[in-house]
Amino acid sequence: MSLDSIDNAFNTSVSVSAGVARPQESKPGVVPENVVGQPGNGNDPVTLSSAGKGLFLTSKQADENYRDADIDNSSLPDGIKELLKRIRDLKAQIQKKMAELQRIQADMQLSEPRRKYALERAQSELSILNGALTKASAMLLKAMEDARLDSDARMQVSELLIK
């Protein structure tokens, strides 16, 4: 095997379409739009077909369904279950936004004006998420009152909120 054939092997990505893997020639350092990952950052470029993207999205939905399985399996009214899921989702979004804020603060490659703008934007988005969480929590309290939940059901709601 020659050095040229080894070099070509590393500059070829694989496309999976209709269940068949087909190599695609690529130029060093150039990544097509439908390729996930960038060379040189520890991620190997991978081309996803529409079926592969669908499977990824399906697995992502399955993760969310698994995350909320405890809520779905509870004996609570459906409206309360949906509010619990929404609150859980908002909490996850808030955690991601807080991590983004920390990354922006730690990014020394940003100029001061860009860092300030990025921080203000992320803080604004975080504020919106916190407002939505407050509103969803108030709606949950109202739904619990309207449903006249007994103490066991209220305890179940509390336990699901903590998770």
N, C-alpha and C positions, 0 to 999 in steps of 0.2 A: 504494500500500500504506500503510495507516494505522499509527500507532504501536501501537495495540491489537493488530493482527494480527502485528506484529513481536514484541511482547511474548509473545503466545500461542505463537509459533513457538519461542521460547527456553524456554518452560515445557512443552514436549511431549517425551516420550521416545519411542523407537521400540521396539516389541516384535516380535521375529521368532519366529513360531510356524508350523510346517508350511511353511516356506519363504516365507511372506508377511509383509511388513513392515506393521505396523499402528500408527498413532500412538496414544499413550495420553496423555490429559490428566493433568497433574500440577499441584500447587500449588507456587508458588515456595518453595524451601527444604525441601520435603517429598519424600523419596525412598522409593519403595516398596521392600519387602524384597528383591525379586528384581532390583534394579537394582545394578549394579556401579559404584562411583565416587561421589563426593560433589560437588555443585556448589560452586564457589568454591575448590577446592583444586587446580585444574589438570587434573582428570579429568572428562571429560564423562560423565554418567550413561548407562549402557547396560543395557537389559533383556536377559537371556539366557533363551532358552527351554530346555527340558530337552534338546533336540537340541544346542543351542549349548553347554550345559554339558558334554554328553557329548563333543563335539568338543574342547573345552578339555582335559578329562581325558585324552582319547585323545592329544592332542598332547603333553601333559605326560608320558605314558607313553612316547611315541615319543622324547622328549628323553632320558629315562632309558635307553631301549634304545640310543640312539645313543651316549650317554655310556659305555655298557658294551660297545659293539661290539668294541672291541679285546680285551676279556676273552672274549667269546663266540667270536671268531675264533681264539683261541689253541688250541693242541693240548693244553692241560692237562686233567686229569680234571675231570668236572662238579662234584664236591664242592669242589674247590679254586677253580673258577670262581665258584661261589656264595659262598664265603667272601670272595673278592676283591671281589665286588660289594657284599657286606654291609659290608666294611671301608671301601670307597669311600663308601657311603651314610652310614655313621657319621661319617666325616671331614667330609662335607658338612654333616651335622646339627650337628657341633661348631662348624664355622665360623659357621653361622647363629646358634647360641646365643651365641658370643663376640661377634658383631655386636650381638645383643640386649643383652648386658651393657654394651657400650659406649654403646648408645643410652640405656639406663637411667641410666648414670652421667652422661651429658651432658644429660639432661632436667631442666632447672631448674624446670619447672612442678610436679614431684612434691614433695610435702612430704617432710621427712626420714624420718618413719616409713614412708611408702609406698615411698620409694626403697629404704630398708633391706630392707623385706619383698620387694620385687621383685628386688633384688640377691640376697638369700638364696635365693629360689625359683629364679632363673636359675642361680645357682652350684650349687645342688643338682641341677638337671637336667643341667648340664654335667658334674658329677661322675658321674652315672649313665651318661651317654653315654661318658665316658672309661673307665669300668669295662667297659662293653660292648665298646668298642674293644680294650681289653686282652685280654678274654676271646676275642674273635674272632681276634685276632692269635695267641694261644696255640693256638687250634683250628686255625688255618692251619698253624702250625709242626708240629703233631701230624699233620695230614693230609698234609703234605709228607713227613714221615718215614715214615708208613704207606704212602704211594704209592711210596716209594723213588725220588724224582725224581732224574734225572741233573743234572749241573751246568748244562747248557743250560736245562733246565726251571726250575731254581732261579733262574737269571739272568732268565728270562722273568717269573717271579713277582715278583722284585725290581723289574723295570722297570714292571710293571703296578701295583705298590704305590706307586710314585713319582708316577704320573700323577694 
